[in-house]
Amino acid sequence: MTGVGDAALTRDGIAMNDLDEKHIAELRERLVQKQEALLGLEETGAQAANTVELDQTTVGRLSRMDDLRAQAMSQESERRRHLELQRINSALQRMETGEYGHCVRCGEEIALKRLEFDPAALLCIRCASEAESGAD
């Protein structure tokens, strides 16, 4: 595809700059910082996800309901943290193998602006839109 000026266009029609080592190093640093922050939250979240005591003699009904709700919220937060850590680890691994910046579905380059917004992005805009809408 031909681009406007010197900028090449992806198949989505989005201007793309080459992903150079400087950009990769900056994105790697952001990923590592986010990974460390999530790992720190993981330790504090584990306490809130502990089993709720259901003994009615020690805790009132409303308190138990609040505890169960808090436990469910904590477990969901833990699940989301785990998924985000998987995405980050996958991106770091793709950086090491030289596959970073390419859509895992179609192989096209992922726009630099998208990677700057979400350094762990696996899909280009087009494939992400198709996946979100349920189309394959």
Protein Blocks (a to p, Z undefined) as FASTA:
>chain_A
ZZehjbccdfkopacddddfklmmmmmmmmmmmmmmmmmmmmmmmmmmpccdfbfklpcf
klmmmmmmmmmmmmmmmmmmmmmmmmmmmmmmmmmnopgoiafklopacdfklmmmmmmb
fbdfklmmmmmnopZZ
